[in-house]
Amino acid sequence: MMFLAAALFVLIFVLLMPQCQAFFHSSAEGAAAFMTAWAPFSYIVMGLLLIGPMAAMYLMHTWPKHVEPENPMAKYRRDSPSADDD
């Protein structure tokens, strides 16, 4: 766990470097240019990528709960002995 904290600490300083910020900025510009060039298809794909997880979460929340069937042998089970039976 300590290694993860140290790695995140170093990652913060790496992300603050100007070269890293320039790379992310150019990547974002390239993605925006690509989406504009392939406008109808890229927006459909992005919509599917955003709607898919939401639809899956909706299905998981609205799926019927599993109900365990009643034990058919429960009616044949004897009552537990009590102290009054002595």
N, C-alpha and C positions, 0 to 999 in steps of 0.2 A: 504494500500500500504506500509505503514511503517512496518507492521508486516512481510510482504513478504521480504522486504529488510533485516530485522533483522534475519529472518529464513535463508536466503541465506548466510548471514555473518557467522552465527553459523555453517552452513553446510560446509563451506569452511574449518573451523578448524577441524570439525569431519572427513572430508575426508583426512586431513593431518596426522591424528593419525596413528601410525604404525600398530595397530590392524586392522584398516579399510583397509589400503593398503595391508596387508597380506591376508585379506579376498578377496579382489578384485583380487589379484594375484592368489590365489588358485582357485577362480571361473573361471578365464580365462584359467588356466591350465586344469581344469576339462572340460571346454567347448571344448578346443582344443583336448583333449584326446577323448572325445565323438565323435567329428567330424571325427577324424582319424579312430576310431573304426567302425563307420557307414559310411564310406567314400562315396560310391556312392549316398546313399539316403540323407545324410546330406547336400551334396553339391547341390543336386537338390532342396531340400527344401530352402536352403539359396539363391539359384539363383531365385527361385520363389518369395521369400520375397523381394528381391532387384528389380526384374524386374516388379513386380505387380504395385507398386506405379508409376514407370516411365511410364508404359503402360497406366495407368489411367490418368496421366498428359498429355500424348500425345493425348489420346482420347478427353480430355476436351479442349485442344487447337485447335484440328482439327475438332471438331464437328461443323456442319453448324450453323450459327447464325440464331436466330428466327427473321423472318420478319413479322411485324404486317400487317395483311391484310388491304386493303384500305376500308374505311368506305363506304358502298354502298349508304348511304343517303347523302353523301357529294355533289353529283351533284344536289340534290333538295334543298339544303340549300340556303337561300336568301343571297345576299350580304349585308354586314352591312351598315346601312345608313351613308351617309357622309354629310359633311356640305354643299355641293353643291346642295342637294336635296330640300333644303328649298324653 
